[in-house]
């Protein structure tokens, strides 16, 4: 089983629950329709990684997201998540109205920082992603179409969160292709206070 760190201790989430199309400007960026309910998909434990890797053939795109560790439907940890996507594969699947797993659930497609426990209000959280020292993506609670608590309610209508499952809350505008050697740095803030940070170099 793949693991992530939670306050320095390894844990094995059973799955990663992901939300698509949760920021208006990202929806426009990919020419998608605004959803009338949360767009929910799942990545398995085998997708979890702590490294960002390119693919020998297919282009991989990054999507930075505020991510939560769950326990009894509560947010107990927060960290930086990168939803890696085979965008061209996804486009073909979408055009045929087929599921996204080949584009979204492949091995090492869910990259995470260490998760940290937090007591700050969820609505105070924001994320910044730097690539090669330039700000590329910025996300916050206020810009989300569906807020984290609403997402949990929607997921629970048909699926349960196991202890330490991960919830990824969607990506803002600014997605793009990863390149070998790129330096990624993600930061989570509560208001102006930095509470989590992680850097990666693309392999």
Secondary structure, 3 states (H helix, E strand, C coil): CCCEEECCEEECCCEEEEEECCEHHHHHHCCCCCCCCCEEEEEEHHHEECCCCCCCCCCCEECEEEEEEEECCEEEEEEEEEECECHHHHHHHHHCCCCCHHHHCCCCCEEECCEEECCCCHHHEEEEEEECCEEEEEEEHHHECCCHHHHHHHHHCCCCCCCCCEEECCCCCCCEECCCCCEEEEEEEECCEEEEEEEEECC
